[in-house]
Structures are given as C-alpha cells and as structure tokens.
Amino acid sequence: MANILELLPELEGEEMVFVQGLIKEMTDAHAAQFAAVYRSRRRDPGTVLLLACLGFIGVSGIQRFVLDQIGMGLLYFFTGGICLIGTIVDVVTYKRLAFDYNRSRAIEISGTLRAMA
C-alpha cells in the first residue's frame, strides 16, 4: 500500500484523504504513476486564490478558465465578475473550487490507470 505523504506531500486535508482512498488498493508502481500524472494536472488552491483576486483589479474570470469552467469564465470576464459578487464568492470558496477540480482529475486518472491494468 502506497503512502500518500511520500508520493504527494503537497496535499492537505480533504484532498489528501480522498486521494489516499483512491490509491489504497493500487500497487506501489501504479500509485507512483498516478502521483506523477496527478501532480501535473492538479490545481493548487493558492493559485486559484491568486487568480480570483485578479478580479478586483479588473481581470475577472481567469480562475474559472484555469478550472476548465469556460462558460463561467466568459460570464465573469464580460460582467466584471458579475459585478464583483461572483469574484468575492470565489475568493471565499477557492479551496472548494480547487478541490472539486482536483477530485474530478483524480477520478479520471485512476480510472485510466485501472483500465490499463
């Protein structure tokens, strides 16, 4: 059983528990492969927060583009972050936004690895 702290020490809290649950039955080789791919595709919550804060200086919606939410990104861009209300919500909920994106990437990657095995 692979140790998540050795493979992905940058994970915290809920994300760490979720990823540990995904890799608990993987072999060490598959877990290492998962970690390499996941590390390249995951979004850091700090980056999401920084990009959301750019909405306060007039560049709204970049965080949504980075999280593959193109429609919301366009909406935020053309409405000024829905008059800054959406930007404020994103600044408050940046960890949830990043976790939701990372969770979907982790599920996708683990499914691909299981299909290859």
Secondary structure as UniProt FT lines:
FT   HELIX           4..7
FT   TURN            9..10
FT   HELIX           13..23
FT   TURN            24..25
FT   HELIX           28..41
FT   HELIX           45..53
FT   HELIX           54..57
FT   TURN            60..61
FT   HELIX           62..66
FT   TURN            67..68
FT   HELIX           70..83
FT   HELIX           85..92
FT   HELIX           94..116
//
